[in-house]
């Protein structure tokens, strides 16, 4: 076998046994049941080898994954605190087997469990003296898309970020301590991304100093707001402000929805759940519809950190109209690293399973005793997965920079400084649109890489993909956000044409190369090694983005309306996002290089390079072909030459291939560095110890459909209970078989004129 593969060929009998070696697959869960295979069959060489393969892969790791994990996981809470939270949930009698039980529940049961989980989670938090960040960490770790998650993601931050000091004092503490539960009511049945066209109105009444909150049409019905269907006691409502017949655009209003005592909707408000979602996603979340029929609100209830209304109706404008979108910008800024973490779950599962899954002996093998190859050794698989590993790291690290930039902007806004607002708006829009799509596609690609077993719920993708599916549309449809990025790029190009000294931001430096000579200095790589130089791939990404913007500007200059260039904006936004992610990924690794450690940093830099190169390869055409007339960058107009030579494009592919091969032996260590526990992944295929076949068999044997229901437990408490170690394994007769299948067979025989018989020959 070729030595280029990190998975050497070995004889099938080496280090394995054909005897039964069944051991527990983990600690006891609810009811004291221990996950394990029940049927006493020989484990066999193939299944016994997986644990050994995983151990050998870890032994090849050339760095300390724990050092990387400590840096990556230093987020809302430090890593030690995070591990404590996870351990508490893992050992809890309800949450210990929570994720597997939810697989078997219908929507009504999931909703009931969601409400129960909120209360239990807060009780656990009180018992362990958890702070707010630990409670949020616990809620997110449960994969529980619930009202309490929305409360913390979209309700509390808006009060804190958009409310005046008096409003924060009145409502903020009650929200922080869960005395009230909230939702964010922006999207309507007829309008989503086009916030300016929202139809819900808030009309100021000077006579009694109140607002009249009203849903004037069917399409003005608030829609999709998580928590509003059955749970939230209060909501932040985005509505058109009207004073003396004049519209002032969308503003935010703190609105009571339900009685804190009875849960009944308050007068003149109707609401309900909008129904199940695609892929059965967000099963525990009551995304709702809400209508207001002239609901009276005090003037104080308009969030007034920026815009205010004085008694009598005088309107005080905010420093910038975009400040009213602060809530959306906040949520987008929080989404970037989240997409990276979700993609990292998928890649962790895919890498681990692909390593221990063996199929086909190597073509050069002459010995039938040689073991089959690890499927991860095949380029058709590793070229799909290793780049996804690089993307996971890129979005996590770049997302942390996005959070920091938002916090810097928020601090400036508190001082009345809006200097960063435009850049943060564009960056958050660009990265939200790009990273959510890339992560969603990568999650599904990872699942497909698992082959047939990837379709099982026990693969671990049942919540990852559905929960990420709507990210491409909420908080701004990705394609509409791309247009906002395109418009911003054209505006900056216009400013540069008027003033060559116009200051571009660190995320739009490449725009200078369009019109200013001497700014696009670049030598096409003459070897694969040249492509691995940071200044080379960084410059190439920038020049590609500049070419895309130049093309868009030329289209608009030719007479096409900007509104008709929405498709052209897509590549502008993608290329801009890849410039930004590369810059922030690079900066993040270098800033934390000492914390990572010297060896660990070197491997991180290889991931940075791989991410950049696959981004360039994704859309190499603008670099490989000369520009059409009037579209070349300043330094290429005279020669009208392409930025890359044909040989440079071939070298790009060689550089990517060499990086993938170099990283391949380290992928288990690199996925371990994400720090995911088996409880979090809830994946038989992504087990840290590699015992994938034992785990799949144990789950299949014990799943509820194979065992009689436990009548002693009430309602939904009985649903999804696993029966590890039961004497009934492989012998269960479903109650519905007796009720429906048996009569079916009997009736069919009667219709055919045959005498009904049993399988053993006796009469039915």
C-alpha positions in Angstrom: 0.0 0.0 0.0 1.2 3.5 -0.8 3.0 5.2 2.1 1.1 8.4 1.5 -1.9 7.0 3.4 -1.8 7.5 7.2 -3.8 4.3 7.7 -1.4 1.3 7.1 -2.6 -2.1 6.0 -2.6 -4.7 8.7 -3.7 -8.3 9.0 -7.3 -8.8 10.0 -6.5 -10.8 13.1 -4.0 -8.3 14.5 -5.0 -7.0 17.9 -8.6 -8.2 17.7 -10.7 -11.1 18.9 -13.6 -13.1 17.7 -14.9 -13.7 21.2 -17.7 -11.7 22.9 -16.2 -8.6 24.4 -19.3 -6.7 25.4 -18.6 -3.9 27.8 -20.7 -1.0 28.9 -20.8 1.8 26.4 -21.2 4.5 29.1 -22.5 5.1 32.6 -26.0 4.3 33.7 -28.7 6.7 32.5 -32.2 7.3 33.7 -33.6 4.4 35.6 -30.1 2.9 36.2 -29.9 1.4 32.7 -26.5 1.0 31.2 -26.1 1.4 27.4 -24.7 -1.9 26.1 -25.2 -4.6 23.5 -27.5 -7.3 24.9 -27.4 -10.2 22.5 -24.4 -12.5 23.2 -22.9 -12.6 19.7 -19.1 -12.6 19.0 -17.9 -9.0 18.5 -15.7 -10.1 15.5 -12.5 -8.6 14.2 -14.1 -5.8 12.2 -16.0 -4.3 15.1 -13.2 -4.9 17.6 -10.8 -3.0 15.5 -12.6 0.4 15.6 -11.5 1.3 19.1 -7.9 0.4 18.3 -8.0 2.4 15.1 -9.2 5.5 17.0 -6.5 5.0 19.7 -3.8 4.8 17.0 -5.1 7.9 15.3 -4.8 9.9 18.5 -1.3 8.5 19.0 -0.4 10.1 15.7 -1.5 13.6 16.9 1.5 15.9 16.7 0.1 18.6 19.1 -1.9 18.9 22.3 -5.6 19.2 21.4 -6.4 20.4 24.9 -4.4 23.6 24.4 -6.4 24.5 21.3 -9.7 23.6 23.1 -8.9 25.9 26.0 -8.6 28.9 23.6 -11.5 28.0 21.4 -13.8 27.4 24.3 -13.0 30.6 26.1 -16.3 32.2 25.3 -19.4 33.0 27.3 -17.9 30.9 30.1 -14.4 29.4 30.5 -13.8 25.9 29.5 -13.7 24.4 33.0 -17.1 26.0 33.8 -18.5 24.7 30.5 -17.4 21.2 31.2 -19.1 21.4 34.6 -22.4 22.5 33.1 -22.2 19.6 30.5 -21.4 17.1 33.2 -24.3 18.2 35.3 -26.7 17.8 32.4 -25.2 14.5 31.4 -25.8 13.1 34.9 -29.2 14.6 35.4 -32.1 12.1 35.5 -34.1 14.1 32.9 -31.4 15.5 30.7 -29.1 12.5 30.8 -31.0 10.7 28.0 -32.9 13.8 26.8 -31.6 14.0 23.3 -32.4 10.3 22.4 -35.8 10.5 24.0 -36.7 13.5 21.9 -36.2 11.5 18.7 -39.3 9.5 19.5 -41.6 12.4 20.5 -44.3 14.1 18.4 -44.6 17.9 18.4 -47.1 18.2 21.2 -44.9 16.0 23.4 -41.8 18.0 22.5 -43.6 21.2 23.4 -44.6 19.8 26.8 -41.1 18.6 27.4 -39.7 22.0 26.4 -41.8 23.8 29.0 -40.8 21.3 31.6 -37.2 21.6 30.6 -37.2 25.4 31.0 -38.3 25.1 34.6 -35.9 22.2 35.4 -33.0 24.1 33.8 -33.6 27.1 36.0 -34.0 24.9 39.1 -30.7 23.2 38.3 -29.1 26.6 37.8 -30.3 27.8 41.2 -29.1 24.6 42.9 -25.6 24.9 41.4 -25.6 28.8 41.7 -25.1 29.2 37.9 -24.9 32.7 36.5 -26.8 33.9 33.4 -24.0 32.7 31.0 -24.0 29.2 32.5 -27.8 28.9 32.1 -27.5 30.0 28.5 -24.7 27.5 27.9 -26.9 24.8 29.4 -29.9 25.7 27.2 -27.8 25.7 24.0 -26.1 22.5 24.9 -29.4 20.7 25.2 -30.1 21.4 21.5 -33.3 22.8 22.9 -34.7 25.4 20.6 -37.1 26.6 23.2 -38.8 29.8 24.4 -36.0 30.4 27.0 -33.4 30.3 24.2 -35.2 33.0 22.3 -35.7 34.9 25.5 -31.9 35.2 25.9 -31.0 35.6 22.2 -33.6 38.0 21.0 -35.5 39.6 23.9 -33.1 40.4 26.7 -30.4 41.8 24.4 -32.8 44.1 22.7 -34.0 45.6 26.0 -30.4 46.0 27.2 -29.2 47.4 23.9 -32.2 49.6 22.8 -33.8 50.6 26.1 -33.1 53.7 28.1 -31.6 53.4 31.5 -35.0 53.8 33.1 -36.4 51.0 30.8 -33.5 48.7 31.6 -34.1 49.3 35.3 -37.8 48.5 35.0 -37.7 45.5 32.7 -34.2 44.3 32.3 -33.7 42.8 35.8 -37.1 41.1 35.6 -36.1 39.6 32.3 -32.7 38.6 33.5 -34.1 36.7 36.5 -36.9 35.1 34.4 -39.8 36.9 36.2 -41.0 37.5 32.7 -40.4 35.6 29.5 -40.1 37.4 26.2 -40.1 37.2 22.4 -39.1 39.4 19.5 -42.0 40.3 17.2 -40.7 41.7 14.0 -41.4 39.5 11.0 -45.0 39.6 9.6 -47.1 37.3 7.5 -46.6 39.6 4.5 -43.1 41.1 5.2 -39.9 39.8 6.6 -36.5 41.1 5.3 -38.1 44.4 4.2 -38.4 45.8 7.6 -39.3 49.3 6.3 -42.5 48.0 4.9 -43.8 46.4 8.1 -47.6 47.1 8.4 -48.1 46.9 12.2 -48.7 50.4 13.5 -48.0 52.3 16.7 -49.9 55.6 16.6 -49.2 58.2 19.2 -52.2 59.6 20.9 -51.4 63.0 22.5 -54.7 63.2 24.3 -53.7 60.4 26.8 -50.0 60.2 26.0 -50.2 56.6 24.8 -49.6 54.5 21.7 -52.3 52.6 19.8 -50.7 49.3 18.7 -52.7 47.8 15.8 -52.5 45.1 13.2 -54.5 46.7 10.3 -54.4 43.9 7.8 -54.2 40.1 7.5 -50.6 40.4 6.3 -49.6 42.6 9.3 -50.1 39.6 11.6 -46.8 39.0 13.4 -45.4 35.7 12.3 -42.5 33.3 13.2 -41.6 34.9 16.6 -40.3 32.1 18.8 -42.0 31.9 22.2 -45.0 33.9 21.1 -47.3 31.0 20.3 -48.0 29.7 23.8 -45.3 30.9 26.2 -44.1 34.5 26.2 -45.5 36.9 28.8 -44.1 40.0 27.0 -42.8 40.9 23.5 -40.7 43.5 21.8 -42.8 44.6 18.9 -41.4 46.2 15.8 -44.1 48.7 14.5 -44.4 51.7 12.3 -44.4 54.8 14.5 -47.0 57.3 13.5 -47.3 60.8 15.0 -49.9 63.3 13.8 -50.5 61.2 10.6 -46.7 61.2 9.7 -44.8 57.9 9.6 -41.3 57.8 11.2 -40.4 54.2 10.3 -40.2 51.0 12.4 -39.6 51.4 16.1 -39.5 49.0 19.1 -42.3 48.7 21.7 -42.3 46.7 24.9 -45.6 45.0 25.0 -47.3 42.8 27.7 -48.9 39.7 26.0 -50.1 37.3 28.7 -51.2 37.3 32.3 -48.4 36.2 34.6 -51.0 34.4 36.8 -53.1 32.5 34.2 -51.2 32.7 31.0 -54.3 34.1 29.3 -53.7 36.6 26.5 -54.4 40.2 27.5 -57.4 42.0 26.1 -57.4 42.8 22.3 -54.5 40.4 21.7 -54.9 37.0 19.9 -52.0 34.6 19.3 -51.2 31.0 18.6 -48.7 28.5 17.3 -48.0 28.6 13.5 -47.5 24.8 13.3 -44.8 22.3 12.7 -41.7 23.3 10.8 -39.8 21.7 7.9 -37.7 18.6 8.9 -39.5 18.6 12.2 -37.1 21.4 13.3 -37.6 23.5 16.4 -40.1 21.0 17.7 -40.0 22.4 21.2 -40.3 26.0 20.1 -43.7 27.7 19.8 -43.1 29.9 16.8 -46.3 31.9 16.8 -48.6 34.4 15.1 -49.9 37.5 17.0 -52.5 40.2 16.2 -53.2 43.4 18.0 -56.6 45.1 18.0 -55.9 48.7 19.1 -53.8 47.8 22.2 -53.0 50.8 24.3 -49.4 51.2 25.5 -47.9 54.0 27.6 -45.5 56.3 25.9 -42.8 55.0 28.2 -43.0 51.6 26.4 -41.3 52.7 23.2 -37.6 51.7 23.6 -35.9 55.0 23.7 -32.1 54.7 24.1 -31.7 56.3 20.7 -35.0 57.7 19.4 -37.5 59.3 21.8 -40.9 60.9 21.9 -41.6 63.7 24.3 -45.0 64.2 25.9 -47.2 65.9 23.3 -45.6 64.1 20.4 -42.3 65.8 19.6 -40.0 63.3 18.0 -36.3 63.2 18.8 -34.4 61.5 16.0 -31.6 59.0 16.6 -28.0 59.7 15.5 -28.6 57.2 12.7 -31.7 55.5 11.3 -29.8 52.2 11.3 -29.8 52.2 15.1 -33.3 50.8 15.1 -31.8 47.6 13.5 -29.4 47.2 16.4 -31.2 44.0 17.5 -30.8 42.4 14.2 -27.1 43.4 14.0 -26.6 41.9 17.4 -28.2 38.6 16.5 -26.2 38.4 13.2 -23.0 39.1 15.0 -23.7 36.2 17.4 -24.5 33.8 14.5 -21.1 33.5 12.9 -19.2 31.5 15.4 -22.3 29.5 16.1 -22.4 28.3 12.5 -18.8 27.2 13.0 -19.5 25.3 16.1 -22.5 23.5 14.5 -20.3 22.6 11.5 -17.6 21.4 13.8 -20.1 18.9 15.4 -20.8 17.5 11.9 -17.2 17.3 10.9 -16.2 15.7 14.3 -18.8 12.9 13.7 -17.8 12.5 10.1 -14.1 12.4 10.7 -14.4 9.9 13.6 -16.7 7.5 11.8 -14.8 7.8 8.4 -11.6 6.9 10.2 -12.9 3.6 11.7 -15.2 2.7 8.8 -13.2 0.3 6.6 -14.3 -0.7 3.0 -12.3 -2.5 0.3 -8.7 -3.7 0.4 -6.1 -1.5 -1.3 -5.8 -2.4 -5.0 -2.1 -3.1 -4.5 -2.8 -5.7 -1.8 -2.1 -9.3 -2.7 -3.0 -10.8 0.7 -6.7 -11.5 1.4 -5.9 -11.3 5.2 -5.1 -7.5 4.8 -7.7 -5.3 6.4 -9.8 -3.1 4.3 -8.9 0.6 3.9 -10.2 3.3 6.2 -12.7 5.2 4.0 -11.1 8.5 5.2 -8.0 7.5 3.2 -9.8 7.9 -0.1 -9.3 11.3 -1.7 -12.9 11.3 -2.8 -13.8 11.5 0.9 -11.0 13.4 2.6 -11.1 16.2 0.0 -14.7 16.7 1.0 -14.2 16.6 4.8 -10.8 18.2 5.5 -11.8 21.6 4.0 -15.0 21.5 6.1 -12.7 21.1 9.2 -10.9 24.3 8.1 -14.2 26.1 7.6 -15.3 25.1 11.1 -12.2 26.7 12.7 -12.4 29.7 10.4 -16.0 30.6 11.3 -15.4 30.0 15.0 -12.4 32.2 15.2 -13.7 34.9 12.8 -17.0 34.8 14.6 -15.2 35.8 17.8 -13.8 38.8 16.0 -17.3 39.7 14.8 -18.6 39.6 18.4 -15.7 41.9 19.5 -16.4 44.3 16.7 -20.0 44.5 17.6 -19.1 45.1 21.3 -16.7 47.9 20.2 -19.5 49.5 18.1 -22.0 49.2 21.0 -19.6 50.9 23.3 -19.1 53.7 20.8 -22.9 54.1 20.3 -23.2 54.6 24.0 -21.0 57.6 23.6 -23.0 58.9 20.6 -20.3 57.7 18.1 -21.7 56.0 15.0 -18.4 55.6 13.2 -18.3 51.8 13.3 -22.0 51.3 12.6 -21.9 51.1 8.8 -18.9 48.7 8.8 -20.4 46.4 11.4 -23.7 46.4 9.5 -22.0 45.3 6.2 -19.6 42.8 7.9 -22.4 41.2 9.9 -24.7 41.0 6.8 -21.9 39.6 4.6 -20.7 37.0 7.1 -24.2 36.0 8.1 -25.2 35.3 4.5 -22.0 33.5 3.7 -21.3 31.4 6.8 -24.8 30.2 7.4 -25.0 28.8 3.8 -21.5 27.3 3.9 -22.2 25.7 7.3 -25.6 24.3 6.3 -24.2 22.8 3.1 -21.2 21.4 5.0 -23.4 19.8 7.7 -25.3 17.9 5.0 -22.1 17.1 3.1 -20.8 15.5 6.3 -23.9 13.5 6.8 -23.7 12.2 3.2 -20.1 11.3 3.7 -21.2 8.7 6.4 -22.9 6.6 3.7 -26.0 4.6 4.6 -25.5 4.8 8.4 -25.6 8.6 8.1 -29.4 8.3 7.5 -30.0 6.9 11.0 -31.0 9.2 13.7 -28.2 7.7 15.8 -25.7 9.3 13.4 -26.3 12.5 15.3 -27.5 14.8 12.5 -31.2 14.8 13.3 -31.0 18.1 15.2 -27.9 19.7 13.7 -29.2 20.1 10.1 -32.8 21.1 10.8 -31.8 23.6 13.5 -29.4 25.2 11.1 -31.7 25.1 8.1 -33.6 28.3 8.8 -30.4 30.4 9.5 -30.2 31.2 5.8 -33.4 33.1 5.9 -34.0 34.5 9.4 -32.4 37.7 10.5 -32.4 38.7 6.8 -32.7 36.5 3.8 -29.2 35.7 2.6 -29.7 36.9 -1.0 -31.2 40.2 0.2 -28.3 40.7 2.5 -26.0 40.1 -0.5 -27.6 43.1 -2.2 -26.9 45.3 0.9 -23.3 44.3 0.7 -23.2 45.1 -3.0 -24.7 48.5 -2.4 -22.2 49.3 0.3 -19.3 48.2 -2.0 -20.6 50.5 -4.8 -21.0 53.4 -2.4 -17.3 53.0 -1.2 -16.1 52.8 -4.9 -18.0 56.0 -5.6 -16.3 57.7 -2.6 -12.9 56.5 -3.8 -13.5 58.0 -7.3 -14.4 61.3 -5.8 -11.5 61.3 -3.3 -8.6 58.9 -3.8 -7.7 59.4 -0.1 -11.0 58.2 1.1 -10.4 56.0 4.1 -11.4 52.4 3.4 -12.0 49.9 6.3 -9.8 46.9 7.1 -12.5 44.7 5.5 -12.7 46.7 2.2 -9.0 47.5 1.6 -9.2 45.7 -1.8 -11.5 48.4 -3.3 -8.5 50.7 -3.7 -7.1 48.3 -6.4 -10.0 49.1 -8.7 -9.0 52.7 -9.5 -5.7 53.5 -7.7 -2.6 52.4 -9.6 0.2 50.8 -7.5 -2.2 49.1 -5.1 -2.5 45.7 -6.8 1.0 44.5 -6.8 0.9 40.7 -7.2 3.1 38.0 -8.7 1.3 34.9 -9.8 2.6 31.9 -7.8 5.2 29.9 -9.7 4.9 26.8 -7.5 2.5 25.2 -5.0 4.8 26.4 -2.2 4.2 30.0 -3.3 0.5 29.5 -2.7 1.2 28.7 1.0 2.5 32.2 1.7 -0.1 34.3 3.6 0.6 37.5 1.6 -0.1 35.6 -1.6 -3.4 34.0 -0.8 -4.6 37.1 1.1 -3.8 39.3 -1.9 -5.4 36.9 -4.3 -8.6 36.9 -2.3 -8.7 40.7 -2.3 -8.1 41.0 -6.0 -10.8 38.5 -6.7 -13.2 40.5 -4.6 -12.1 43.7 -6.3 -12.8 42.1 -9.7 -16.3 41.1 -8.7 -17.0 44.7 -7.4 -15.6 46.2 -10.6 -17.9 44.0 -12.7 -20.9 45.1 -10.6 -19.9 48.8 -10.9 -19.6 48.3 -14.7 -23.0 46.8 -15.0 -24.6 49.7 -13.1 -22.6 52.2 -15.2 -23.9 50.6 -18.3 -27.4 51.5 -17.4 -28.7 48.4 -15.6 -30.7 49.3 -12.5 -29.1 48.2 -9.3 -32.3 46.3 -8.4 -31.8 44.2 -11.5 -28.3 43.3 -10.4 -29.3 41.3 -7.4 -27.7 38.1 -8.8 -24.4 40.0 -9.5 -24.3 41.0 -5.8 -24.2 37.4 -4.7 -20.6 36.8 -5.8 -19.7 40.3 -4.5 -20.9 39.3 -1.1 -19.3 35.9 -1.1 -15.9 37.2 -2.2 -16.2 40.0 0.4 -17.0 37.5 3.1 -14.1 35.3 2.2 -11.7 38.3 2.5 -13.1 39.1 5.9 -13.1 35.6 7.2 -9.5 35.0 6.1 -8.4 38.3 7.7 -10.1 37.6 11.0 -9.1 33.9 11.0 -5.5 34.9 10.5 -5.6 37.7 13.1 -7.3 35.4 15.6 -4.7 32.7 15.3 -1.8 35.1 15.5 -3.2 37.1 18.4 -3.7 33.8 20.4 -0.5 32.1 19.1 1.1 32.2 22.5 -1.9 30.7 24.2 -2.3 28.0 21.6 1.4 27.1 21.9 4.1 27.0 19.2 3.3 23.6 17.7 -0.4 24.0 18.0 -0.2 27.4 16.2 1.7 25.9 13.3 -1.2 23.5 12.7 -3.7 26.3 13.0 -1.8 28.2 10.3 -2.1 25.3 8.0 -5.9 25.4 8.5 -5.8 29.1 7.7 -3.9 28.4 4.5 -6.2 25.6 3.5 -9.3 27.7 4.1 -8.0 30.6 2.0 -7.0 28.3 -0.9 -10.3 26.5 -1.1 -12.0 29.9 -1.1 -9.9 31.0 -4.0 -10.5 27.8 -5.9 -14.3 28.1 -5.3 -14.4 31.0 -7.8 -11.1 31.3 -9.6 -12.5 32.6 -12.9 -12.1 36.4 -12.2 -8.4 35.7 -11.4 -7.7 33.3 -14.3 -9.2 35.3 -17.2 -8.4 38.9 -18.4 -11.1 41.4 -17.5 -13.6 42.6 -20.2 -13.1 46.1 -21.5 -13.6 48.8 -18.8 -13.5 46.3 -15.9 -9.8 45.7 -15.3 -8.2 46.7 -12.0 -6.0 49.8 -12.2 -2.6 47.9 -12.4 -3.9 45.5 -15.1 -5.5 47.9 -17.6 -2.5 48.5 -19.7 -1.5 44.9 -20.2 -5.1 43.6 -20.0 -3.6 40.4 -18.6 -5.1 37.8 -16.2 -4.1 38.0 -12.6 -3.2 34.3 -12.6 -1.4 32.2 -15.2 -2.7 28.8 -16.2 0.2 27.2 -14.4 -0.7 29.1 -11.2 -4.1 27.6 -11.3 -2.6 24.1 -11.5 -0.3 25.0 -8.6 -3.3 26.0 -6.6 -4.8 22.6 -6.9 -1.5 21.0 -6.0 -1.2 23.2 -2.9 -4.7 22.2 -1.7 -4.0 18.5 -2.3 -0.7 18.7 -0.3 -2.3 20.5 2.6 -5.1 18.0 2.8 -2.6 15.1 2.8 -0.5 16.8 5.5 -3.5 17.5 7.7 -5.1 14.1 7.2 -3.2 12.2 10.0 -4.1 15.0 12.4 -7.8 15.3 11.9 -8.8 13.3 15.0 -6.7 15.5 17.1 -8.1 18.6 15.4 -11.7 17.5 16.0 -10.9 16.5 19.6 -9.8 20.1 20.0 -13.4 21.3 19.6 -14.1 19.7 22.9 -17.4 18.0 22.1 -18.5 15.3 24.6 -20.3 12.2 23.6 -23.4 13.5 25.4 -23.4 16.7 23.3 -22.9 14.9 20.0 -25.4 12.2 20.8 -23.9 10.1 18.0 -23.2 6.4 17.8 -21.0 7.1 14.8 -19.1 10.0 16.4 -18.2 8.3 19.6 -14.9 9.4 21.0 -13.7 5.9 21.6 -14.6 4.7 18.1 -16.9 1.8 19.2 -19.4 2.7 16.5 -20.8 -0.8 15.6 -21.4 -1.7 19.3 -23.2 1.6 19.8 -25.4 1.3 16.8 -26.4 -2.2 17.8 -27.1 -1.2 21.4 -29.4 1.7 20.4 -31.2 -0.4 17.8 -31.8 -3.3 20.3 -33.1 -1.1 23.1 -35.1 1.5 21.2 -38.7 1.9 22.4 -40.3 0.4 19.3 -38.7 -3.0 20.2 -40.1 -3.1 23.8 -43.5 -2.9 25.4 -44.4 0.5 26.8 -44.0 1.1 30.5 -47.5 1.6 31.7 -46.4 2.9 35.2 -45.1 6.2 33.8 -47.6 9.0 33.0 -48.1 10.7 29.7 -45.0 11.8 27.8 -42.8 10.6 30.6 -43.1 7.2 29.0 -42.1 8.2 25.5 -38.7 7.5 24.2 -37.5 5.3 27.1 -34.7 2.9 26.1 -34.6 -0.6 27.5 -30.9 -1.5 27.7 -30.2 -5.1 28.8 -33.8 -6.2 28.6 -34.6 -9.9 28.2 -37.1 -8.9 25.5 -34.4 -7.9 23.0 -35.2 -9.2 19.6 -38.5 -10.8 20.8 -41.0 -8.0 21.0 -44.4 -8.3 19.2 -45.7 -4.8 18.6 -49.2 -4.2 20.1 -50.2 -2.7 16.8 -49.2 -5.9 15.0 -51.8 -7.8 17.0 -54.4 -5.0 16.4 -53.9 -4.4 12.7 -51.4 -6.7 11.0 -52.9 -10.0 12.3 -56.5 -9.0 11.1 -55.0 -7.9 7.8 -53.5 -11.3 7.2 -56.6 -13.1 8.3 -58.9 -11.0 6.2 -56.7 -11.4 3.1 -56.8 -15.2 3.5 -60.6 -15.1 3.8 -61.0 -13.0 0.7 -58.8 -15.5 -1.2 -60.8 -18.4 0.0 -57.8 -19.9 1.8 -57.9 -21.2 5.4 -56.0 -18.8 7.6 -52.9 -20.4 9.1 -50.2 -19.3 11.5 -46.5 -19.2 10.7 -46.1 -22.4 12.8 -48.9 -24.1 10.8 -51.7 -23.7 13.3 -55.0 -22.0 12.5 -55.5 -18.3 13.2 
